[in-house]
Amino acid sequence: GQQLNQSPQSMFIQEGEDVSMNCTSSSIFNTWLWYKQEPGEGPVLLIALYKAGELTSNGRLTAQFGITRKDSFLNISASIPSDVGIYFCAGQSLYSNTNAGKSTFGDGTTLTVKP
Amino acid sequence: DGGITQSPKYLFRKEGQNVTLSCEQNLNHDAMYWYRQDPGQGLRLIYYSQIVNDFQKGDIAEGYSVSREKKESFPLTVTSAQKNPTAFYLCASSYGTGFYEQYFGPGTRLTVT
């Protein structure tokens, strides 16, 4: 089946630093999604990417859909304590067996921000 | 306000008992999903439904069952056949086929002892 490798697994940074994380896939995706999950809550959609090469921002967050369609990156600029959480990437392929919006999720990047 | 609700937030059961987790959405979404999350891991798909009265197994369907009698509701039953049921369960929905943005509920933490 499809696999997503998300890295790094965890990050410990100082407030104000920039953060970068990425996901790579063994197959081509036509959609990349980035979510943030806070402890004990459901993931919240941050950014959706639909086109290879697309670069999209949401406040201090910027995500890119890789040209090869097998990877995506999420950057957070000037981190603040409320950025703490688990960040998940998710990808979807046109070539999945069913076209139900099924997503393959990465294992997440746990971000800790020290004040 | 539109959204997805899951109840209860915390659920405790004895081993050998079936338990049903509730998921309701008022977003008018056609597709709904159930995921399981274990500590330090990503989301694994249990079941999904594209339309009322239809559902499909995900990657880890064994020991679980679902129904989709109404568009708004997609309850998940964790049966006694599930060997390791203690986990955080997340329900999600999306507009449906071709719409990829899934919106998640707040989750139910199930503990079976």
Boltz contact constraints between the chains, C-beta under 6 A:
constraints:
  - contact:
      token1: [A, 31]
      token2: [B, 100]
      max_distance: 6.0
  - contact:
      token1: [A, 41]
      token2: [B, 106]
      max_distance: 6.0
  - contact:
      token1: [A, 42]
      token2: [B, 90]
      max_distance: 6.0
  - contact:
      token1: [A, 42]
      token2: [B, 104]
      max_distance: 6.0
  - contact:
      token1: [A, 42]
      token2: [B, 105]
      max_distance: 6.0
  - contact:
      token1: [A, 42]
      token2: [B, 106]
      max_distance: 6.0
  - contact:
      token1: [A, 42]
      token2: [B, 107]
      max_distance: 6.0
  - contact:
      token1: [A, 43]
      token2: [B, 104]
      max_distance: 6.0
  - contact:
      token1: [A, 45]
      token2: [B, 101]
      max_distance: 6.0
  - contact:
      token1: [A, 48]
      token2: [B, 101]
      max_distance: 6.0
  - contact:
      token1: [A, 92]
      token2: [B, 100]
      max_distance: 6.0
  - contact:
      token1: [A, 99]
      token2: [B, 97]
      max_distance: 6.0
  - contact:
      token1: [A, 100]
      token2: [B, 31]
      max_distance: 6.0
  - contact:
      token1: [A, 100]
      token2: [B, 48]
      max_distance: 6.0
  - contact:
      token1: [A, 100]
      token2: [B, 50]
      max_distance: 6.0
  - contact:
      token1: [A, 101]
      token2: [B, 31]
      max_distance: 6.0
  - contact:
      token1: [A, 101]
      token2: [B, 94]
      max_distance: 6.0
  - contact:
      token1: [A, 101]
      token2: [B, 99]
      max_distance: 6.0
  - contact:
      token1: [A, 101]
      token2: [B, 100]
      max_distance: 6.0
  - contact:
      token1: [A, 105]
      token2: [B, 42]
      max_distance: 6.0
  - contact:
      token1: [A, 105]
      token2: [B, 43]
      max_distance: 6.0
  - contact:
      token1: [A, 106]
      token2: [B, 42]
      max_distance: 6.0
  - contact:
      token1: [A, 107]
      token2: [B, 41]
      max_distance: 6.0
  - contact:
      token1: [A, 107]
      token2: [B, 42]
      max_distance: 6.0
  - contact:
      token1: [A, 108]
      token2: [B, 42]
      max_distance: 6.0
